[in-house]
């Protein structure tokens, strides 16, 4: 297709139970909840920052776990992940038909995804091992609680965020991490990333 341009627009959205509208970027109805373009922000942040959000919608950006929880618990949502491979400079995508973030008090913003499609690979719900290490399932992010540098909720020995410098839904520790230190900014073990974004849209 020639002459096709994806229009990235700025919109106000309403978060359930919150009175003030929130400014976000949207493409074809997909709301950007995470964007990493130039590492202009420090991703190694505390729980409070990841809860409320940080960054700029025009650059590196994190909408905030509480907002995403309120949105995804109000109605069924889909997730789209777009990643740019450092080795090829090409963009790839992964979509999940179902995406939900649990609450803070009971679930520590636990990740729930299902229904993968795309060409990037299913790295959020990965049941295999890593580089033939025989440790099947310990890199699966689905069902994992969120971990930051001051809240260790992952099942690994030690805090994965302390090692990789970014808040994430770590297992032991990760196959994909879109907030980790630059050389660990990955969608799979073989795909180091230049840029990445996560977007959600009602089903």
C-alpha positions in Angstrom: 0.0 0.0 0.0 1.4 3.4 -1.0 0.6 6.8 0.4 -0.7 5.3 3.7 0.0 7.3 6.8 -0.9 6.3 10.3 -2.3 9.3 12.1 -1.1 9.8 15.6 -3.4 12.2 17.4 -3.6 13.7 20.9 -6.8 12.9 22.8 -8.3 13.3 26.2 -9.5 10.1 27.8 -11.6 9.6 30.9 -10.3 7.1 33.5 -13.0 5.4 35.5 -13.4 6.8 39.1 -11.1 9.7 38.2 -12.5 13.2 37.6 -9.8 14.8 35.5 -9.3 13.8 31.8 -5.9 12.4 30.8 -4.0 13.5 27.7 -2.7 10.6 25.6 -1.6 9.7 22.1 -3.9 7.6 20.0 -3.5 5.8 16.7 -6.7 4.3 15.1 -8.2 4.1 18.6 -5.2 2.5 20.2 -4.2 4.4 23.4 -0.4 4.6 24.1 0.3 3.4 27.6 4.1 3.0 27.2 6.5 4.6 24.7 10.3 4.4 24.6 11.9 6.4 21.8 15.1 7.9 23.0 15.6 7.0 26.6 15.1 10.6 27.7 13.7 9.4 31.0 15.2 7.2 33.7 13.2 4.0 33.7 14.8 2.8 37.0 12.1 4.4 39.2 10.1 3.6 42.3 6.7 2.1 42.8 5.0 5.5 43.2 6.2 6.7 39.9 5.2 3.6 38.0 1.8 3.7 39.7 0.9 7.3 38.6 3.0 7.5 35.4 5.8 9.7 34.1 7.4 11.1 31.0 6.0 13.0 28.0 3.4 11.7 25.5 5.6 13.0 22.7 8.7 11.2 23.9 9.4 8.5 26.5 6.2 7.8 28.4 4.5 5.6 31.0 0.8 6.2 31.5 0.7 4.7 35.0 -0.3 1.3 36.4 -3.3 2.5 38.3 -4.8 4.2 35.3 -4.2 1.1 33.2 -5.8 -1.1 35.9 -8.9 1.1 36.1 -9.3 1.1 32.3 -8.8 -2.6 31.8 -11.0 -3.6 34.7 -13.9 -1.4 33.4 -14.3 -3.3 30.2 -12.4 -5.9 28.1 -9.2 -4.5 26.4 -6.7 -5.7 23.8 -3.0 -5.0 23.8 -0.7 -4.2 20.9 3.1 -4.1 21.3 5.3 -2.5 18.6 9.1 -3.0 18.7 11.9 -1.9 16.5 14.7 -4.4 16.2 18.2 -3.0 16.5 19.8 -5.4 14.1 17.4 -4.8 11.2 15.9 -1.5 12.1 12.5 -3.0 11.2 9.3 -2.8 13.3 7.4 -5.9 14.4 4.2 -6.2 16.4 2.5 -8.5 18.9 -1.2 -8.3 19.7 -3.1 -9.9 22.5 -6.8 -10.2 22.3 -7.2 -10.0 26.1 -5.2 -7.7 28.4 -5.8 -6.8 32.0 -3.9 -5.4 34.9 -4.9 -6.4 38.4 -5.3 -4.0 41.3 -2.6 -2.7 43.6 -3.6 -4.0 47.0 -4.4 -7.6 46.2 -2.5 -8.2 42.9 0.4 -5.8 42.8 -0.8 -4.9 39.2 -0.5 -8.5 38.0 -0.3 -8.9 34.2 -3.0 -11.0 32.4 -2.6 -11.5 28.6 -4.1 -14.1 26.1 -4.8 -14.6 22.5 -1.5 -13.7 20.8 -1.1 -12.8 17.1 1.6 -11.0 15.1 5.2 -11.3 13.8 7.2 -10.2 16.8 6.7 -13.5 18.8 4.7 -14.2 21.9 7.2 -13.0 24.5 4.7 -12.1 27.2 3.2 -15.6 27.4 6.4 -17.6 26.7 6.5 -21.1 28.1 9.8 -22.2 26.6 13.4 -22.0 28.0 16.1 -19.5 27.2 19.1 -20.5 25.0 18.5 -24.1 25.8 18.9 -23.7 29.6 16.1 -26.2 30.2 14.3 -23.8 32.6 10.9 -24.0 30.9 8.2 -21.5 32.0 10.3 -19.3 34.3 10.4 -16.5 31.7 6.6 -16.3 31.2 5.4 -12.8 32.1 1.7 -13.7 32.2 0.4 -13.8 35.7 3.4 -11.9 37.1 3.2 -9.1 39.6 4.9 -5.8 38.9 8.3 -5.1 40.4 10.2 -1.8 40.9 13.5 -0.9 42.6 11.7 -0.5 45.9 9.1 -3.2 45.7 10.3 -6.7 44.9 7.3 -8.8 43.8 9.1 -11.2 41.4 9.8 -14.9 42.2 13.5 -14.6 41.5 16.2 -14.6 44.2 16.9 -10.9 44.5 15.2 -8.0 42.8 15.2 -8.2 39.0 14.6 -4.5 38.7 17.8 -3.8 40.7 19.7 -5.9 38.2 18.1 -4.6 35.0 17.1 -1.0 36.0 13.4 -0.9 34.9 10.1 -1.6 36.5 8.4 -4.7 34.8 6.3 -7.8 35.2 9.4 -10.0 35.9 9.5 -13.7 36.4 13.0 -15.1 36.8 13.8 -12.6 35.3 12.5 -11.9 31.8 12.2 -12.8 28.1 10.8 -9.4 27.2 11.5 -6.1 29.0 10.5 -2.7 27.5 11.8 -0.7 30.4 15.2 -2.4 31.1 18.6 -0.9 30.7 19.6 -0.2 27.1 21.3 -3.5 26.2 18.5 -5.4 28.0 15.7 -3.5 26.2 14.5 -6.6 24.5 11.4 -8.4 23.1 13.3 -11.7 23.0 16.8 -12.9 23.8 17.8 -12.4 20.1 15.9 -9.1 19.6 17.5 -6.0 21.3 15.4 -3.0 20.6 15.8 0.6 19.5 12.3 1.7 20.2 9.1 0.2 21.7 5.5 1.1 22.6 2.5 -0.6 24.2 -1.0 0.4 23.2 -4.5 -0.7 24.4 -7.9 -0.6 22.8 -11.4 -1.9 23.9 -12.3 -5.2 22.3 
